[in-house]
Amino acid sequence: MIEARGIEKSFGSLQVLKGIDFSVEAAEVVSIMGASGAGKSTFLQILGTLMRPDGGSLLIDGEDVLALKGDRLSAFRNRSIGFVFQTHHLLPEFTAVENVMIPALIGGVREKQARASALALLDEVGLAARASHKPSQLSGGEQQRVAIARALVNHPSVLFADEPSGNLDSVTKMEIHQLFFDMRERHGQTVVIVTHDAQLAELCDRSLFMRDGRIE
């Protein structure tokens, strides 16, 4: 599902990624661990097409994503990739269901269909009764559940998560961890997670470790 070869990235004179090779199978859940500054988040942003590398190649579901630009890249990202970050980035003026609907509406789905898909996903993540609540009325764990539903509304092939449980208490953290695997079983997404959490890494099919811009 993902095949990256020789990925390099520098910021000025600092080389952050030093020729990374990385591949993930369809429906596999892989974690990437490592100390702060190892390059994990930079690498995840490149895999997610949010940042371009200085060198290397990247295929996602057979698509040469580095050859895509502008609207074509945006359309591919909207259709094929879902993102979950440590900070949920929900829009405060919209309800939970409206937040989940947004990627579908951007992708051209009709409002009625987008709402139905969003409500179904909120039900899957245990928030059917909170669909009309705004983010300020939801707990941190509930907001992250909304963010996961939003990431899945367009049925992407790949889900990228960057420290998805970093701001949560231990009980809520484990619930969010399990939710990734429940969603994988139901929807078949490939999942790549950057995390410092050893418990989450142990749950994954594979766990990789980054040090100084390389995967060991």
C-alpha positions as CSV (number, residue, x, y, z in Angstrom):
1,M,0.0,0.0,0.0
2,I,2.9,2.4,0.8
3,E,6.4,2.1,-0.7
4,A,8.9,4.8,0.0
5,R,12.5,4.6,-1.2
6,G,15.5,6.9,-0.4
7,I,13.4,9.6,1.3
8,E,15.6,12.6,2.2
9,K,14.7,16.0,3.7
10,S,16.8,18.9,4.9
11,F,16.0,22.2,6.5
12,G,18.8,24.5,5.6
13,S,22.0,22.7,6.5
14,L,20.3,20.3,8.8
15,Q,19.5,16.9,7.2
16,V,16.5,15.5,9.0
17,L,15.8,12.4,6.9
18,K,18.8,10.4,5.5
19,G,17.6,8.1,2.8
20,I,14.7,6.2,4.4
21,D,13.3,3.0,2.8
22,F,9.8,2.1,4.1
23,S,7.0,-0.1,3.0
24,V,3.6,-1.1,4.5
25,E,1.2,-3.8,3.3
26,A,-2.6,-3.2,2.9
27,A,-4.5,-3.3,6.2
28,E,-1.3,-3.4,8.2
29,V,-0.9,-1.2,11.3
30,V,2.7,0.0,11.8
31,S,4.0,2.3,14.5
32,I,7.1,4.5,14.3
33,M,8.8,5.3,17.5
34,G,11.9,7.3,18.4
35,A,13.1,10.3,20.4
36,S,12.0,13.8,19.8
37,G,13.9,15.2,16.9
38,A,14.5,11.8,15.2
39,G,12.4,12.9,12.2
40,K,9.3,11.0,12.8
41,S,6.7,13.7,12.2
42,T,8.6,15.1,9.2
43,F,8.6,11.6,7.7
44,L,4.9,11.2,8.4
45,Q,4.1,14.5,6.8
46,I,6.0,13.4,3.7
47,L,4.1,10.1,3.6
48,G,0.9,12.0,3.9
49,T,1.8,14.3,1.0
50,L,1.7,17.4,3.3
51,M,5.4,18.0,2.7
52,R,7.6,17.2,-0.3
53,P,11.0,15.4,0.2
54,D,14.2,16.6,-1.3
55,G,14.9,13.2,-2.8
56,G,13.4,9.7,-3.1
57,S,10.2,8.1,-4.4
58,L,6.8,7.5,-2.8
59,L,4.0,5.3,-4.1
60,I,0.7,5.1,-2.3
61,D,-1.8,2.4,-3.5
62,G,0.3,2.3,-6.7
63,E,0.1,6.1,-7.3
64,D,3.3,8.1,-7.8
65,V,2.2,10.8,-5.4
66,L,5.3,13.0,-5.9
67,A,4.3,13.4,-9.6
68,L,1.0,15.0,-8.5
69,K,0.6,18.7,-8.0
70,G,-2.1,21.3,-7.2
71,D,-5.7,20.1,-7.6
72,R,-4.7,16.6,-8.5
73,L,-2.7,16.2,-5.3
74,S,-5.4,17.7,-3.2
75,A,-8.0,15.4,-4.7
76,F,-5.8,12.3,-4.1
77,R,-5.2,13.4,-0.5
78,N,-8.9,14.0,0.1
79,R,-9.9,10.7,-1.4
80,S,-7.1,8.3,-0.3
81,I,-5.6,9.6,2.9
82,G,-7.0,10.3,6.4
83,F,-5.2,12.2,9.2
84,V,-5.4,12.1,13.0
85,F,-3.2,14.5,15.0
86,Q,-2.4,14.9,18.6
87,T,-4.5,18.1,18.5
88,H,-7.8,17.2,17.0
89,H,-8.2,20.4,14.9
90,L,-12.0,20.4,15.0
91,L,-13.7,23.5,13.9
92,P,-15.3,25.0,17.0
93,E,-18.3,26.6,15.3
94,F,-19.5,23.3,13.9
95,T,-21.1,20.3,15.5
96,A,-19.5,16.9,15.7
97,V,-21.5,15.6,12.7
98,E,-20.7,18.8,10.7
99,N,-17.0,18.4,11.4
100,V,-17.1,14.8,10.2
101,M,-18.9,15.8,7.1
102,I,-16.4,18.4,5.9
103,P,-14.0,16.1,4.0
104,A,-16.9,14.4,2.2
105,L,-18.4,17.8,1.2
106,I,-15.0,19.0,-0.1
107,G,-14.8,15.7,-2.1
108,G,-18.1,16.5,-3.8
109,V,-20.4,14.2,-1.9
110,R,-24.0,15.5,-1.6
111,E,-24.9,16.9,1.8
112,K,-27.5,14.2,2.6
113,Q,-25.1,11.4,1.8
114,A,-22.3,13.1,3.7
115,R,-24.4,13.5,6.8
116,A,-25.6,9.9,6.7
117,S,-21.9,8.7,6.4
118,A,-20.9,11.0,9.2
119,L,-23.7,9.8,11.5
120,A,-22.8,6.2,10.8
121,L,-19.2,6.7,11.7
122,L,-20.1,8.7,14.9
123,D,-22.2,5.7,15.9
124,E,-19.2,3.4,15.2
125,V,-16.9,5.4,17.5
126,G,-19.6,5.6,20.2
127,L,-20.8,9.2,19.8
128,A,-24.1,8.9,18.1
129,A,-25.8,10.7,21.1
130,R,-23.2,13.5,20.8
131,A,-23.6,14.3,17.1
132,S,-25.2,17.7,17.6
133,H,-22.6,18.8,20.2
134,K,-19.9,21.3,19.4
135,P,-16.3,20.6,20.3
136,S,-16.4,22.8,23.5
137,Q,-19.2,20.5,24.8
138,L,-17.1,17.3,24.3
139,S,-14.3,15.8,26.4
140,G,-10.8,15.4,25.0
141,G,-11.4,11.7,24.2
142,E,-14.7,12.5,22.5
143,Q,-13.1,15.1,20.4
144,Q,-10.4,12.7,19.3
145,R,-13.1,10.1,18.4
146,V,-14.8,12.8,16.2
147,A,-11.4,13.4,14.6
148,I,-11.0,9.7,13.8
149,A,-14.5,9.6,12.3
150,R,-13.7,12.6,10.2
151,A,-10.5,11.0,9.0
152,L,-12.5,7.9,7.8
153,V,-15.5,9.6,6.2
154,N,-14.1,9.3,2.7
155,H,-13.1,5.7,3.2
156,P,-9.4,6.4,2.6
157,S,-6.9,3.6,1.8
158,V,-4.4,4.9,4.4
159,L,-4.8,6.5,7.8
160,F,-1.8,8.5,9.3
161,A,-1.8,9.3,13.0
162,D,0.7,11.6,14.8
163,E,0.7,11.0,18.6
164,P,-3.1,10.5,18.5
165,S,-3.4,9.8,22.3
166,G,-0.6,12.1,23.5
167,N,-3.0,14.5,25.3
168,L,-5.3,11.9,26.9
169,D,-5.6,10.2,30.3
170,S,-4.6,6.5,30.6
171,V,-8.1,5.0,30.4
172,T,-9.2,7.2,27.4
173,K,-5.8,6.6,25.8
174,M,-6.4,2.8,25.7
175,E,-9.9,3.3,24.3
176,I,-8.5,5.4,21.5
177,H,-5.8,2.9,20.8
178,Q,-8.3,0.1,20.5
179,L,-10.5,2.2,18.2
180,F,-7.8,2.2,15.5
181,F,-7.7,-1.6,15.4
182,D,-11.5,-1.8,15.5
183,M,-11.7,0.6,12.5
184,R,-9.0,-1.4,10.7
185,E,-11.1,-4.6,11.2
186,R,-14.3,-2.9,9.9
187,H,-12.9,-0.8,7.1
188,G,-9.6,-2.4,6.1
189,Q,-7.4,0.8,6.3
190,T,-3.7,0.7,6.3
191,V,-2.6,2.6,9.4
192,V,0.8,4.3,10.2
193,I,1.1,5.8,13.7
194,V,3.9,8.0,15.1
195,T,3.9,7.5,18.9
196,H,6.0,7.7,22.0
197,D,3.5,5.2,23.7
198,A,5.1,1.8,24.1
199,Q,1.7,0.2,24.8
200,L,0.3,1.4,21.5
201,A,3.4,0.2,19.7
202,E,3.0,-3.3,21.2
203,L,-0.5,-3.5,19.8
204,C,0.7,-2.9,16.2
205,D,1.5,-5.5,13.6
206,R,5.0,-4.0,13.4
207,S,6.9,-1.3,15.3
208,L,9.8,0.6,13.8
209,F,12.3,2.8,15.5
210,M,13.8,6.0,14.1
211,R,17.1,7.5,15.2
212,D,18.9,10.5,13.7
213,G,16.8,10.5,10.4
214,R,17.1,6.8,9.8
215,I,14.9,3.7,10.5
216,E,17.0,1.3,12.5
